Amino acid sequence: MKQYAQDTFQILPLFWSNAIISFMFGLYFALLFTRKWKFHFKPALFFCISLPTLILNFSYPIITTILHLGQSGQTSVSNNLPLWIWEITSFDFIGIVAGSTMVLSILEYNKNKKETAH
């Protein structure tokens, strides 16, 4: 993706791929530790951690896409993008937290091995 962005001067796919890959890695990481594939929705975990981190993870690609669509005919994205959002979302940690808490808020997670034996 970095090579494509350097060749075509379009950085939008790079923003989207970073956000999607970190989110998918979080999903995969949480599925490794899920012992029981039983649906059990935890609204506090979903609404207080998973949803805000998901919004934060995809905020910069969405803002960049909206600003890019507003600039018809130009190939580069405007320089007046909020830099603080990019600094926060450039760490892949936000996407990993969003993906892993998404799985943990939907599926049942048992820490104790004795509970899974019953």
C-alpha positions in Angstrom: 0.0 0.0 0.0 2.9 2.4 0.7 4.3 1.7 -2.7 1.0 2.3 -4.4 0.6 5.6 -2.4 4.1 6.7 -3.5 3.5 5.8 -7.2 0.1 7.3 -7.6 0.2 10.1 -5.0 -3.1 8.9 -3.5 -2.8 8.3 0.2 -6.4 7.5 0.8 -6.0 3.7 0.4 -3.2 3.8 2.8 -5.3 5.4 5.5 -8.2 2.9 4.9 -5.9 -0.1 4.9 -4.1 0.8 8.1 -7.5 1.2 9.9 -9.0 -2.0 8.5 -5.9 -4.1 9.1 -5.5 -3.0 12.7 -9.2 -3.7 13.3 -9.1 -7.1 11.7 -6.0 -8.0 13.8 -7.9 -7.1 16.9 -10.8 -9.3 15.8 -8.3 -12.2 15.2 -6.5 -11.6 18.4 -9.7 -11.8 20.5 -10.9 -14.9 18.7 -7.8 -16.7 19.7 -8.7 -16.3 23.3 -12.4 -17.0 23.1 -13.1 -20.4 24.4 -16.8 -20.5 24.2 -18.6 -19.5 20.9 -21.8 -18.5 22.7 -23.4 -15.1 22.0 -23.6 -13.0 25.1 -24.0 -9.3 24.5 -22.3 -7.0 27.0 -23.7 -3.5 26.4 -21.4 -1.7 28.8 -18.3 -3.1 27.0 -19.7 -2.4 23.6 -21.0 1.1 24.2 -18.2 2.4 26.5 -15.1 0.9 24.9 -15.8 -0.9 21.6 -17.9 1.7 19.8 -15.8 4.8 20.8 -12.6 3.1 19.8 -14.2 2.0 16.5 -15.3 5.5 15.7 -11.9 6.8 16.7 -10.1 4.2 14.5 -12.1 5.0 11.4 -12.5 8.8 12.0 -9.4 9.9 10.1 -10.1 7.8 6.9 -13.7 9.0 6.9 -12.7 12.6 7.3 -10.0 12.3 4.7 -12.4 10.7 2.2 -15.0 13.3 2.7 -12.5 16.1 2.2 -11.1 14.3 -0.8 -14.5 14.0 -2.4 -15.1 17.7 -1.9 -12.0 18.5 -3.9 -13.1 17.3 -7.3 -10.3 17.3 -9.8 -7.5 17.5 -7.3 -5.4 14.4 -6.6 -3.9 15.4 -3.2 -5.8 15.7 0.1 -6.0 19.2 1.6 -3.4 20.2 4.2 -6.1 21.5 6.6 -6.9 18.0 8.0 -7.0 17.7 11.8 -3.5 16.4 12.6 -4.3 15.4 16.1 -6.7 12.8 14.8 -4.0 11.3 12.6 -1.6 11.2 15.5 -4.0 9.3 17.7 -5.2 6.9 14.9 -1.7 6.3 13.5 -1.0 3.9 16.4 -2.5 0.6 15.5 -3.3 0.1 19.1 -6.7 1.8 18.8 -7.8 -0.5 16.0 -6.6 -3.6 17.9 -8.6 -2.5 21.0 -11.6 -1.8 18.9 -11.6 -5.2 17.2 -10.8 -7.2 20.3 -13.4 -5.5 22.5 -16.0 -5.9 19.7 -15.5 -9.7 19.9 -15.4 -9.7 23.6 -18.6 -7.7 23.9 -20.5 -10.0 21.6 -19.1 -13.5 22.5 -18.9 -15.0 25.9 -15.4 -15.1 27.4 -14.6 -17.3 30.4 -11.3 -16.8 32.2 -11.8 -19.8 34.5 -11.2 -23.2 32.8 -13.5 -25.0 35.3 -16.5 -23.0 34.1 -16.0 -24.2 30.5 -15.9 -27.8 31.6 -19.5 -27.8 32.7 
